[in-house]
Amino acid sequence: MGETAPSPRPGEAQAGPLLMSLRFAATVEAVPRARHALRRVLAEHVPEAPADTLELLLSELVTNAVQHSASGRSVAVAVLRRENTIRIAVVDHDATPPAPGDAVDLLDEHGRGLLLVEAMAEEWGSYSVPDGKVVWCDVKTVA
């Protein structure tokens, strides 16, 4: 808490204070651990934030990162407070850019994550980093 996030990418607004930065093994256990940590940080530092929405989007981004990471790798999660938004950023070790699916089979258990992110986040995107990528989304903290 209190750290400042790295410089933003060209065209982005200045990043705000770092609320949370964690690294998890790229396993299914990373998802509930990340959600629990996020809920605790939001309750303490940003109680007005839409916690349910942020938890859902964090879950989707971490799930995607885990699914696309090789065994034995890790995923990193950062949560930043910006002016009127919370940014969630997830780093994984797969350089393939994310792409929401066009159509989803109603019985399929996969393929909805980025569609949810696209629908519920104010903005989202990704960029390459050495040995992987960052996928991020912003959610408004006030109406």
N, C-alpha and C positions, 0 to 999 in steps of 0.2 A: 504494500500500500504506500502511496506517496511517490512511487517512481513515475517517471514520464516514459511513455512509449517511444519506440524508435521513430525517426522522422517518417512522415507519411510519404506515400508514393506521389509522383507528380500529379497535380490536379486534385489531390485530396486536401481536405481541411486539416488543420493541425490536430494531432491526436491528443487526448487528454490523459489524466492520471490513470495509471495502471491499477485496477482494482484486484486483479487475480492473475497469476501466472503459474501454471502447473504443468507437469509432464507426467504422462501415464504410459504404462506398457500398452501396446496396441492390441488389447484384448477386450472382450465384451464387458469386463468389469470396469473399464474406463468410463463407460457411459453413465452409470448411476453415481460413480464417484465424482465425476465432473458436475453432474446435476446437483448433487448434495452440496458441493463446495460453492457453486454459483448461488444457490438459494441462501446459504449462510452469508455470503458476501453482500448480496442484494439487501437482505433484511437489515444488516448492520450499516451499510453505507448508502444505499439508494432505495429506501423503502417505498418510494413512489413509482418505482420501475414495474412494468408488467411482468412479474416473475414467471407466471405460467407460460407466456409467449416466449420469453427468453430461454426458459428451461427446455421447451420443445425444440426451439431452433438449435440450441447447443447440442441437444441429444441427436438431432439429425446430422449436424456437421461432424460430431465426434464419431457417430456410427459410420458415416461415409469414410472418415479418415481411417478408422479401424479396418473396415472392409477392404480398403485399397492399400493398406500397409503390409509389408512382408512380415512374416513371423519373426519375432525377436526385436522388432523395431518399436518406436514409441510415437506418441502423438503429443503435441503441446497445445495448451489452451491458454489464451490471454483474453481478459475482459477489461475493456477500457471505458472510462466515462468521458464522453465528449459533451459538447454544450447541452443539447437536449436529447441526446441519444446514448445508448449503450452499444458498444461494438464488441462482438464476439469474433475472435480470430482463432482458427484451428490450423495447425501446421502438421502435415504428414510427409512421408518420404516417397510419395508417388508424384512424379512430375506431370502426369496426365491432367489437363484442365478439366474441371467439372462441367457437366452439361445436364440440365434438367431433361428428363424424358419427354417425348411428345405425347404419347398416349400410354395410359397405364391400364393393364388388365385388372379388373375389379377384384379378382381372386389372388392376384400376385401380392406377396408380402413385401416386395422390394420395389424401388423405383419412384417412390413418392417424396423422398427426403428433400431434394432440391426444389421440387414443385412447391412444397410447403414453405421452404425458405423464400422462394421467389414471391409467393402470395402474401406472406406475413411480415417480411422484413421491409423496412423503408427502402433499403438499398442492400445489395449484396454483390460480391465479386470474388475474384481470385487473382493471384499473381505468383509467378515463379520465384523460388528462392533456391540457393544451392542445395542440392539433394532433395528437392520436393517442391511443395507449393503451400501457400496460405489461402484458405477460403474464409471469407469474413462476411458478416452481416451486421447491419445497424438497425436498432429498434428504438423508436421514440420513447422517451420517458414521461413526456407530458402530452396531453391531447392538443 
